[in-house]
Amino acid sequence: MSIADMQARLKKLYLPPENDFVLVDVPDMRFVCIDGYGAADRAAIDDAASWLLGVMHPIRQLARERMKKHFTEPPLEGLWWADDPQDFIRGNRDRLSWRMMFVYEDLLGLGEATAGLFSRETFDDAVASAKAKLGEPPRSLRIESLQEGLSAQIMHIGPPEEQTAKLARLHGEFLPAHHLVPNGRHHEIYLTDPKHTAPDKMKTVLRQPVRHGQ
């Protein structure tokens, strides 16, 4: 895969337009992830993010050393779901389950330069390294594959509580108009850090796996 091809792939997956939903074909990927429930206690999500970063840091260091250069690092991502779909559409995030995660694979198509780097052994070593700094790891910390395939997505600029209008439009207008139905959990990709970004400047990719309805 050429540099131009990699950049085009990343732009398609991570930089959708702000005003219109687009359909993308998301490749199967593996993630390092941690599960939780509710968004009222932001500390739980922040702790999960800290642990994921703690695990990914030594792996990224190895990749840099092997490649002898820096490369684009993937952002924090999250899956959200609810027993009652209306809680999700209405933005009742305190009633949602979540999974925070980072891509754990050769997403950028770096080829032989990173062969064997994203192994189970490397992951176990990284967890041990993070444990020395952060204490006992979360019980749900693991590597898990995600197969999303056809997905609708859009860029949201602003705080999370303002996502509901786009989500209502997605489920009430875009999906029915294209004869599509949800086929997986709501997926958010956090392109900005809420600790260092004003709420009105926050950028989040909103993604919904879909399939063709009857």
ZICOR-V379817 format. One line per field, one symbol per residue. psi: psi as a letter, one per 20 degrees, with the letter a starting at -180 (. if undefined). burial: b if it has 16 or more other ideal C-beta (glycine too) atoms within 10 Angstrom, else e. A space follows every 50 residues. Layout:
psi = ???
burial = ???
//
This chain:
psi = prgggghhggghhimrrhiqqqpqopqpqqqprpqapqjhnhhgghgghg gghhghghghggggghikrqrppqrprqqprqhohhhghikmhijqqroq qqpmrmhjlibhhjpihlrhgggghhghghhhhibpqqhjprpqqpogcp qprqppoaqhijihghhhhghhggghhjlqqqlaqpppooiqoihjpqhi ippppopoqrrpa.
burial = eeeeebeeeeeebbebeeeebeebebeebbbbbbbbeebeeeebbebbbe bbebbbebbbebbeeeeeeeeeebbbbbbbebeeeebbbebebebbebbb bbbbbbbbebeeebeebbeeeebeebbeebeeebeebbeebeeeebebee bbbbbbebebeebeebbeebbeebbeeeebebebbbbbbbbeeeeeeeee ebbbbbbbbbeeee
//
